[in-house]
Amino acid sequence: MTDLYAVDRESLERDCTLEFFIAGGPGGQHRNKVETGVRLTHRPSGQVITATERRSQHANREAAYERMATRLIARQYVPTPRTNTRPTLASRERHRVAKQRTANVKKMRQSPVHE
């Protein structure tokens, strides 16, 4: 069973460690001098999210929290197991008729046999 984690903003702020760093890449002098990159670590699960695509630390922080919530929701998803079913008698008959029709079409493509 997977662990269930709360994904509301208050719980994320309480359970995550927020770290800022200098984010490289395009963005000019402002981005290269200021710590605009955000690294968010969810302590209970160990998930780490980084957001460096914006020049603003505030925008990166918001993006990181949204991404963390999405990642935790995806991690907690449990697919329902598939129930094996057998084809019904009618569906087997439809399948047989369709195969016979296809075989007849292909047989009609052949040139007649000369004796």
Residue pairs with C-beta under 8 A, 6 or more apart in sequence:
2 75
2 76
2 78
3 44
3 45
3 76
4 76
5 11
5 15
5 42
5 44
5 45
5 72
5 75
5 76
6 12
6 15
7 68
7 69
7 72
7 73
9 65
12 42
12 65
12 68
12 69
13 65
15 42
15 43
15 44
16 40
16 41
16 42
16 43
16 65
16 68
17 40
17 41
17 43
18 38
18 39
18 40
18 61
19 38
19 39
19 40
19 41
20 35
20 36
20 37
20 38
20 39
20 57
21 35
21 37
21 39
22 32
22 33
22 34
22 35
22 36
22 37
23 31
23 35
23 36
23 37
23 52
23 60
24 31
24 32
24 52
25 31
25 52
27 36
27 55
28 55
30 36
30 55
31 55
34 57
35 57
36 52
36 54
36 55
36 56
36 57
36 60
37 50
37 51
37 52
37 60
38 50
38 51
38 52
38 57
38 60
38 61
38 63
38 64
39 48
39 49
39 50
39 64
40 48
40 49
40 50
40 51
40 64
40 65
40 67
40 68
41 47
41 48
41 49
42 48
42 49
42 68
42 72
45 72
45 75
47 68
47 71
47 72
47 75
49 64
49 67
49 68
49 71
50 64
51 60
51 61
51 63
51 64
51 67
52 60
53 60
53 63
54 60
54 63
87 95
